[in-house]
Structure formats: structure tokens, C-alpha cells
Amino acid sequence: MLIPVTSVETVGAAIRAMRKVSGIRQDDVAGVSHMFLRDLEKGKETVQFGLVLKVLDELGIHMLLEVPESQEQAVAMAMNRLMGRMAPMARIVHTRTIKKDGE
């Protein structure tokens, strides 16, 4: 399922829904306080992004950024250079969707 991310509130709602259907209490999410999780689920704009990523990982939710097709190659090259300086093991994966005739 793909959910367009338009705000912190959208991310918070997705996190709350996933946590609820998984039967996980706020206190049971590792690495963050229940107060942080409450704020995130309510869409508080000032939550720490690193902790948001930690919660997403704990719940098995993956976040992807979609780059405009016209800039894909240039952004991939720039990101690979930047990521090479920060973490040699990290690399950007360039993917492309090929549409068949009639789609």
C-alpha cells in the first residue's frame, strides 16, 4: 500500500493505524517514549525526523522519496557521491518503471 506523505499528520495517522492493527501499545515501541509517539501520531510538526525514521523501522514501514523523472540520473549521481562520503556501504538504487503499450 502506498500512502502519499503530505504532512506529519499523514505519517502519524499511518503509524497509528499500523500500530493498532498490529496490536502494539505505544509503550511497546522500542527506542522512543510514549509521549514522543503520542505527539507523532497527533501530527506534531516539531517531532525529530531521526526518531520518526526509528518508529517507521520498528513498525516495518518503509519510506521512499520520488524524484522527478527529468532529474533522476543527476540526483542519483549526486546522492551516490554524497553518500559515499558519509557511509561507504550506502548507495542510492536507481529504479525505473517501464510502461507497456496501452497502459
C-alpha positions as a printed NumPy array, in Angstrom:
array([[  0.   ,   0.   ,   0.   ],
       [  1.372,   3.411,  -0.959],
       [  0.355,   6.454,   1.101],
       [  1.163,   9.946,  -0.206],
       [  3.015,  11.84 ,   2.525],
       [  1.702,  15.384,   2.631],
       [  2.243,  16.253,   6.297],
       [  3.452,  14.987,   9.653],
       [ -0.216,  14.294,  10.38 ],
       [ -0.37 ,  11.851,   7.442],
       [  2.703,   9.982,   8.69 ],
       [  1.338,   9.972,  12.234],
       [ -2.013,   8.568,  11.118],
       [ -0.285,   5.796,   9.14 ],
       [  1.917,   4.941,  12.119],
       [ -1.058,   4.86 ,  14.492],
       [ -3.079,   2.672,  12.107],
       [ -0.188,   0.212,  11.653],
       [  0.483,   0.089,  15.38 ],
       [ -3.195,  -0.505,  16.176],
       [ -3.743,  -3.275,  13.598],
       [ -0.534,  -4.921,  14.82 ],
       [ -1.763,  -4.846,  18.408],
       [  1.235,  -2.808,  19.602],
       [  0.821,  -0.388,  22.519],
       [  2.595,   2.984,  22.483],
       [  4.742,   1.839,  25.414],
       [  5.889,  -1.199,  23.423],
       [  7.525,   0.707,  20.539],
       [ 11.268,   0.449,  21.175],
       [ 13.582,   3.434,  21.061],
       [ 11.069,   6.245,  21.698],
       [  8.933,   7.405,  24.589],
       [  5.161,   7.017,  24.59 ],
       [  4.967,  10.853,  24.749],
       [  7.003,  11.166,  21.545],
       [  4.817,   8.574,  19.842],
       [  1.66 ,  10.334,  21.017],
       [  2.936,  13.636,  19.576],
       [  3.896,  11.949,  16.306],
       [  0.548,  10.208,  15.947],
       [ -1.214,  13.55 ,  16.521],
       [  0.869,  15.16 ,  13.76 ],
       [  3.033,  17.488,  15.849],
       [  5.152,  19.437,  13.36 ],
       [  8.297,  19.592,  15.513],
       [  8.948,  15.861,  16.029],
       [ 12.551,  14.739,  15.445],
       [ 12.889,  13.2  ,  11.988],
       [ 15.504,  10.676,  13.114],
       [ 13.114,   9.32 ,  15.726],
       [ 10.304,   9.204,  13.147],
       [ 12.528,   7.006,  10.98 ],
       [ 13.24 ,   4.79 ,  14.   ],
       [  9.483,   4.317,  14.643],
       [  8.854,   3.559,  10.956],
       [ 11.595,   0.934,  11.051],
       [ 10.221,  -0.628,  14.249],
       [  6.806,  -0.984,  12.589],
       [  8.207,  -2.301,   9.292],
       [  7.125,   0.756,   7.283],
       [  9.466,   1.912,   4.502],
       [  9.714,   5.498,   3.277],
       [ 10.767,   6.324,  -0.279],
       [ 11.325,   9.68 ,  -1.939],
       [ 10.176,  10.078,  -5.533],
       [ 12.43 ,  12.319,  -7.597],
       [ 11.091,  13.927, -10.791],
       [ 11.955,  11.714, -13.763],
       [ 13.719,  14.58 , -15.543],
       [ 16.257,  14.803, -12.68 ],
       [ 16.627,  11.103, -11.759],
       [ 20.079,  10.477, -13.165],
       [ 21.638,  13.714, -11.909],
       [ 20.169,  13.282,  -8.422],
       [ 21.251,   9.617,  -8.25 ],
       [ 24.825,  10.565,  -9.158],
       [ 24.899,  13.428,  -6.65 ],
       [ 23.411,  11.272,  -3.895],
       [ 25.902,   8.473,  -4.54 ],
       [ 28.763,  10.98 ,  -4.238],
       [ 27.314,  12.407,  -1.01 ],
       [ 26.503,   9.022,   0.496],
       [ 29.987,   7.787,  -0.41 ],
       [ 31.429,  10.496,   1.826],
       [ 29.062,   9.702,   4.694],
       [ 28.715,   5.917,   4.595],
       [ 30.642,   3.799,   2.091],
       [ 28.082,   0.967,   2.321],
       [ 25.081,   3.171,   1.44 ],
       [ 24.193,   3.628,  -2.211],
       [ 21.14 ,   5.022,  -3.948],
       [ 19.257,   2.478,  -6.007],
       [ 18.012,   3.798,  -9.313],
       [ 14.78 ,   2.153, -10.398],
       [ 12.57 ,   2.802, -13.372],
       [  9.043,   1.688, -14.148],
       [  8.557,   0.654, -17.753],
       [  5.033,   1.013, -19.068],
       [  3.707,  -1.429, -21.636],
       [  1.772,  -0.251, -24.662],
       [ -1.77 ,   0.652, -23.706],
       [ -1.036,   1.41 , -20.043]])
